[in-house]
Amino acid sequence: MELVMDMSLEIEGYDELVKEDEIRDYVKKALESEFESDRPVYLSLLFTGNDEIQVINRDYRGKDQPTDVISFAYHETEDFDIGPYDTLGDIVISMERVEEQAAEYNHSVKRELYYVLTHGLLHLLGYDHIEEEDRKEMRIREEEILGQFGYTREM
């Protein structure tokens, strides 16, 4: 069954790096390989900078520093099953951190962008990396999904 998806997508000043059609296509295909729902799926994505994500990280996670990606998984709350959508949650990505990490890990910016996006999506689907065994499982799944789209470590 084909996944029906609606997405709120906000790109704050990073239009040259973040291509809306590519992001929508990637998210839909990645979710189809991981998630089934008998209702349309909804999630929101925000691509922003370090200052903005630092405020979110401070206010919601108690960490006063920028980070690469923050996910708010609605399936971990009671509010996801309201209305016509199966609401997965929100993902916020700092494009500044993506660029920094791409240089640090010797990846292309595009590969790093899709890595943090995949990481955020898997968090929405219940994956975590607090315990070592869970971290290994999540990393394997991230690389499998990225590999399906040609975003290998060498990019």
ChimeraX commands (.cxc) that place a marker at each C-alpha (Angstrom):
marker #1 position 0.00,0.00,0.00 radius 0.5
marker #1 position 1.39,3.39,-1.01 radius 0.5
marker #1 position 1.96,5.77,1.87 radius 0.5
marker #1 position -0.08,8.97,1.67 radius 0.5
marker #1 position 1.89,11.81,3.22 radius 0.5
marker #1 position 1.49,15.49,3.95 radius 0.5
marker #1 position 4.38,17.56,5.16 radius 0.5
marker #1 position 4.97,21.06,6.42 radius 0.5
marker #1 position 8.37,22.12,5.11 radius 0.5
marker #1 position 10.07,25.37,6.11 radius 0.5
marker #1 position 13.49,26.28,4.79 radius 0.5
marker #1 position 14.93,29.37,6.48 radius 0.5
marker #1 position 17.52,30.77,4.08 radius 0.5
marker #1 position 18.92,27.46,2.85 radius 0.5
marker #1 position 17.08,27.12,-0.45 radius 0.5
marker #1 position 20.34,26.57,-2.35 radius 0.5
marker #1 position 21.18,23.51,-0.20 radius 0.5
marker #1 position 17.72,22.10,0.52 radius 0.5
marker #1 position 15.64,21.17,-2.51 radius 0.5
marker #1 position 12.01,20.83,-1.46 radius 0.5
marker #1 position 10.98,18.25,-4.07 radius 0.5
marker #1 position 14.00,16.04,-3.29 radius 0.5
marker #1 position 13.32,16.22,0.45 radius 0.5
marker #1 position 9.64,15.32,0.05 radius 0.5
marker #1 position 10.47,12.40,-2.25 radius 0.5
marker #1 position 13.22,11.11,0.06 radius 0.5
marker #1 position 11.06,11.31,3.20 radius 0.5
marker #1 position 8.13,9.55,1.52 radius 0.5
marker #1 position 10.28,6.71,0.17 radius 0.5
marker #1 position 12.23,6.33,3.44 radius 0.5
marker #1 position 8.99,6.16,5.43 radius 0.5
marker #1 position 7.48,3.62,3.02 radius 0.5
marker #1 position 10.35,1.26,3.84 radius 0.5
marker #1 position 9.92,1.71,7.61 radius 0.5
marker #1 position 6.33,2.58,8.45 radius 0.5
marker #1 position 2.79,1.51,7.64 radius 0.5
marker #1 position -0.35,3.48,8.31 radius 0.5
marker #1 position -3.93,3.16,7.15 radius 0.5
marker #1 position -4.26,6.95,7.36 radius 0.5
marker #1 position -2.36,9.78,5.70 radius 0.5
marker #1 position 0.89,10.54,7.54 radius 0.5
marker #1 position 1.88,14.05,8.61 radius 0.5
marker #1 position 5.19,15.47,9.78 radius 0.5
marker #1 position 6.89,18.83,9.79 radius 0.5
marker #1 position 10.44,19.72,8.85 radius 0.5
marker #1 position 12.29,22.94,9.67 radius 0.5
marker #1 position 15.70,23.69,8.16 radius 0.5
marker #1 position 17.30,26.51,10.12 radius 0.5
marker #1 position 20.58,27.72,11.61 radius 0.5
marker #1 position 22.57,27.25,14.81 radius 0.5
marker #1 position 21.03,30.17,16.70 radius 0.5
marker #1 position 17.49,28.97,16.17 radius 0.5
marker #1 position 18.16,25.31,16.96 radius 0.5
marker #1 position 20.11,26.32,20.08 radius 0.5
marker #1 position 16.99,28.03,21.46 radius 0.5
marker #1 position 14.92,24.92,20.77 radius 0.5
marker #1 position 17.59,22.67,22.29 radius 0.5
marker #1 position 17.76,24.87,25.39 radius 0.5
marker #1 position 14.00,25.27,25.84 radius 0.5
marker #1 position 12.98,21.66,25.18 radius 0.5
marker #1 position 16.05,19.59,26.05 radius 0.5
marker #1 position 17.83,21.75,28.62 radius 0.5
marker #1 position 21.02,21.88,26.51 radius 0.5
marker #1 position 22.11,25.44,25.73 radius 0.5
marker #1 position 24.09,24.67,22.58 radius 0.5
marker #1 position 23.40,24.11,18.90 radius 0.5
marker #1 position 22.94,20.56,17.64 radius 0.5
marker #1 position 22.45,19.01,14.21 radius 0.5
marker #1 position 18.93,17.60,14.51 radius 0.5
marker #1 position 16.10,17.52,17.04 radius 0.5
marker #1 position 13.06,15.29,16.68 radius 0.5
marker #1 position 9.77,15.55,18.51 radius 0.5
marker #1 position 8.11,12.15,18.16 radius 0.5
marker #1 position 4.34,12.45,18.55 radius 0.5
marker #1 position 3.83,8.70,18.78 radius 0.5
marker #1 position 5.40,9.03,22.22 radius 0.5
marker #1 position 2.50,11.27,23.26 radius 0.5
marker #1 position -1.25,10.83,23.34 radius 0.5
marker #1 position -1.82,13.52,20.69 radius 0.5
marker #1 position -0.70,11.61,17.59 radius 0.5
marker #1 position -4.02,9.83,17.07 radius 0.5
marker #1 position -6.15,12.95,16.70 radius 0.5
marker #1 position -7.84,13.87,13.45 radius 0.5
marker #1 position -7.46,12.46,9.96 radius 0.5
marker #1 position -3.64,12.17,10.04 radius 0.5
marker #1 position -1.24,9.78,11.65 radius 0.5
marker #1 position 1.00,12.55,12.99 radius 0.5
marker #1 position 4.61,11.42,13.31 radius 0.5
marker #1 position 6.11,14.64,14.66 radius 0.5
marker #1 position 8.54,17.45,13.98 radius 0.5
marker #1 position 12.15,17.47,12.84 radius 0.5
marker #1 position 14.40,20.53,13.14 radius 0.5
marker #1 position 17.76,20.53,11.33 radius 0.5
marker #1 position 20.56,23.08,11.66 radius 0.5
marker #1 position 22.05,23.52,8.21 radius 0.5
marker #1 position 25.06,25.24,9.79 radius 0.5
marker #1 position 25.81,22.07,11.80 radius 0.5
marker #1 position 25.22,19.97,8.67 radius 0.5
marker #1 position 27.86,22.00,6.83 radius 0.5
marker #1 position 30.28,21.81,9.77 radius 0.5
marker #1 position 29.83,18.05,10.16 radius 0.5
marker #1 position 30.17,17.44,6.42 radius 0.5
marker #1 position 33.61,19.05,6.59 radius 0.5
marker #1 position 34.49,17.25,9.83 radius 0.5
marker #1 position 33.52,13.80,8.54 radius 0.5
marker #1 position 34.69,14.44,4.99 radius 0.5
marker #1 position 31.20,13.93,3.52 radius 0.5
marker #1 position 29.37,16.02,0.98 radius 0.5
marker #1 position 26.88,18.47,2.48 radius 0.5
marker #1 position 24.12,16.56,0.70 radius 0.5
marker #1 position 25.14,13.24,2.26 radius 0.5
marker #1 position 25.33,14.80,5.72 radius 0.5
marker #1 position 21.95,16.49,5.23 radius 0.5
marker #1 position 20.31,13.19,4.36 radius 0.5
marker #1 position 22.10,11.46,7.21 radius 0.5
marker #1 position 20.71,13.85,9.85 radius 0.5
marker #1 position 17.29,13.79,8.17 radius 0.5
marker #1 position 17.28,9.97,8.28 radius 0.5
marker #1 position 18.42,10.08,11.91 radius 0.5
marker #1 position 15.53,12.41,12.74 radius 0.5
marker #1 position 13.01,10.25,10.87 radius 0.5
marker #1 position 14.12,7.13,12.72 radius 0.5
marker #1 position 13.67,8.94,16.03 radius 0.5
marker #1 position 10.09,9.73,14.99 radius 0.5
marker #1 position 9.61,6.01,14.36 radius 0.5
marker #1 position 10.84,5.01,17.81 radius 0.5
marker #1 position 14.53,4.32,17.23 radius 0.5
marker #1 position 16.96,5.57,19.86 radius 0.5
marker #1 position 20.65,5.43,20.66 radius 0.5
marker #1 position 20.89,5.73,24.44 radius 0.5
marker #1 position 21.80,2.06,24.93 radius 0.5
marker #1 position 24.74,0.70,22.92 radius 0.5
marker #1 position 22.72,-2.10,21.31 radius 0.5
marker #1 position 20.01,0.38,20.23 radius 0.5
marker #1 position 22.69,2.73,18.88 radius 0.5
marker #1 position 24.14,-0.05,16.73 radius 0.5
marker #1 position 20.70,-0.99,15.39 radius 0.5
marker #1 position 19.89,2.63,14.58 radius 0.5
marker #1 position 23.24,3.22,12.82 radius 0.5
marker #1 position 22.80,0.09,10.70 radius 0.5
marker #1 position 19.29,1.16,9.69 radius 0.5
marker #1 position 20.47,4.71,8.89 radius 0.5
marker #1 position 23.15,3.38,6.55 radius 0.5
marker #1 position 20.72,0.92,4.92 radius 0.5
marker #1 position 18.24,3.70,4.15 radius 0.5
marker #1 position 20.95,6.09,2.96 radius 0.5
marker #1 position 22.40,3.33,0.77 radius 0.5
marker #1 position 19.02,2.81,-0.93 radius 0.5
marker #1 position 19.32,6.38,-2.20 radius 0.5
marker #1 position 23.01,6.26,-3.06 radius 0.5
marker #1 position 24.09,8.39,-0.08 radius 0.5
marker #1 position 26.99,6.24,0.98 radius 0.5
marker #1 position 29.72,7.24,3.42 radius 0.5
marker #1 position 32.01,8.08,0.51 radius 0.5
marker #1 position 29.80,10.92,-0.75 radius 0.5
marker link #1:1,2 radius 0.2
marker link #1:2,3 radius 0.2
marker link #1:3,4 radius 0.2
marker link #1:4,5 radius 0.2
marker link #1:5,6 radius 0.2
marker link #1:6,7 radius 0.2
marker link #1:7,8 radius 0.2
marker link #1:8,9 radius 0.2
marker link #1:9,10 radius 0.2
marker link #1:10,11 radius 0.2
marker link #1:11,12 radius 0.2
marker link #1:12,13 radius 0.2
marker link #1:13,14 radius 0.2
marker link #1:14,15 radius 0.2
marker link #1:15,16 radius 0.2
marker link #1:16,17 radius 0.2
marker link #1:17,18 radius 0.2
marker link #1:18,19 radius 0.2
marker link #1:19,20 radius 0.2
marker link #1:20,21 radius 0.2
marker link #1:21,22 radius 0.2
marker link #1:22,23 radius 0.2
marker link #1:23,24 radius 0.2
marker link #1:24,25 radius 0.2
marker link #1:25,26 radius 0.2
marker link #1:26,27 radius 0.2
marker link #1:27,28 radius 0.2
marker link #1:28,29 radius 0.2
marker link #1:29,30 radius 0.2
marker link #1:30,31 radius 0.2
marker link #1:31,32 radius 0.2
marker link #1:32,33 radius 0.2
marker link #1:33,34 radius 0.2
marker link #1:34,35 radius 0.2
marker link #1:35,36 radius 0.2
marker link #1:36,37 radius 0.2
marker link #1:37,38 radius 0.2
marker link #1:38,39 radius 0.2
marker link #1:39,40 radius 0.2
marker link #1:40,41 radius 0.2
marker link #1:41,42 radius 0.2
marker link #1:42,43 radius 0.2
marker link #1:43,44 radius 0.2
marker link #1:44,45 radius 0.2
marker link #1:45,46 radius 0.2
marker link #1:46,47 radius 0.2
marker link #1:47,48 radius 0.2
marker link #1:48,49 radius 0.2
marker link #1:49,50 radius 0.2
marker link #1:50,51 radius 0.2
marker link #1:51,52 radius 0.2
marker link #1:52,53 radius 0.2
marker link #1:53,54 radius 0.2
marker link #1:54,55 radius 0.2
marker link #1:55,56 radius 0.2
marker link #1:56,57 radius 0.2
marker link #1:57,58 radius 0.2
marker link #1:58,59 radius 0.2
marker link #1:59,60 radius 0.2
marker link #1:60,61 radius 0.2
marker link #1:61,62 radius 0.2
marker link #1:62,63 radius 0.2
marker link #1:63,64 radius 0.2
marker link #1:64,65 radius 0.2
marker link #1:65,66 radius 0.2
marker link #1:66,67 radius 0.2
marker link #1:67,68 radius 0.2
marker link #1:68,69 radius 0.2
marker link #1:69,70 radius 0.2
marker link #1:70,71 radius 0.2
marker link #1:71,72 radius 0.2
marker link #1:72,73 radius 0.2
marker link #1:73,74 radius 0.2
marker link #1:74,75 radius 0.2
marker link #1:75,76 radius 0.2
marker link #1:76,77 radius 0.2
marker link #1:77,78 radius 0.2
marker link #1:78,79 radius 0.2
marker link #1:79,80 radius 0.2
marker link #1:80,81 radius 0.2
marker link #1:81,82 radius 0.2
marker link #1:82,83 radius 0.2
marker link #1:83,84 radius 0.2
marker link #1:84,85 radius 0.2
marker link #1:85,86 radius 0.2
marker link #1:86,87 radius 0.2
marker link #1:87,88 radius 0.2
marker link #1:88,89 radius 0.2
marker link #1:89,90 radius 0.2
marker link #1:90,91 radius 0.2
marker link #1:91,92 radius 0.2
marker link #1:92,93 radius 0.2
marker link #1:93,94 radius 0.2
marker link #1:94,95 radius 0.2
marker link #1:95,96 radius 0.2
marker link #1:96,97 radius 0.2
marker link #1:97,98 radius 0.2
marker link #1:98,99 radius 0.2
marker link #1:99,100 radius 0.2
marker link #1:100,101 radius 0.2
marker link #1:101,102 radius 0.2
marker link #1:102,103 radius 0.2
marker link #1:103,104 radius 0.2
marker link #1:104,105 radius 0.2
marker link #1:105,106 radius 0.2
marker link #1:106,107 radius 0.2
marker link #1:107,108 radius 0.2
marker link #1:108,109 radius 0.2
marker link #1:109,110 radius 0.2
marker link #1:110,111 radius 0.2
marker link #1:111,112 radius 0.2
marker link #1:112,113 radius 0.2
marker link #1:113,114 radius 0.2
marker link #1:114,115 radius 0.2
marker link #1:115,116 radius 0.2
marker link #1:116,117 radius 0.2
marker link #1:117,118 radius 0.2
marker link #1:118,119 radius 0.2
marker link #1:119,120 radius 0.2
marker link #1:120,121 radius 0.2
marker link #1:121,122 radius 0.2
marker link #1:122,123 radius 0.2
marker link #1:123,124 radius 0.2
marker link #1:124,125 radius 0.2
marker link #1:125,126 radius 0.2
marker link #1:126,127 radius 0.2
marker link #1:127,128 radius 0.2
marker link #1:128,129 radius 0.2
marker link #1:129,130 radius 0.2
marker link #1:130,131 radius 0.2
marker link #1:131,132 radius 0.2
marker link #1:132,133 radius 0.2
marker link #1:133,134 radius 0.2
marker link #1:134,135 radius 0.2
marker link #1:135,136 radius 0.2
marker link #1:136,137 radius 0.2
marker link #1:137,138 radius 0.2
marker link #1:138,139 radius 0.2
marker link #1:139,140 radius 0.2
marker link #1:140,141 radius 0.2
marker link #1:141,142 radius 0.2
marker link #1:142,143 radius 0.2
marker link #1:143,144 radius 0.2
marker link #1:144,145 radius 0.2
marker link #1:145,146 radius 0.2
marker link #1:146,147 radius 0.2
marker link #1:147,148 radius 0.2
marker link #1:148,149 radius 0.2
marker link #1:149,150 radius 0.2
marker link #1:150,151 radius 0.2
marker link #1:151,152 radius 0.2
marker link #1:152,153 radius 0.2
marker link #1:153,154 radius 0.2
marker link #1:154,155 radius 0.2
view
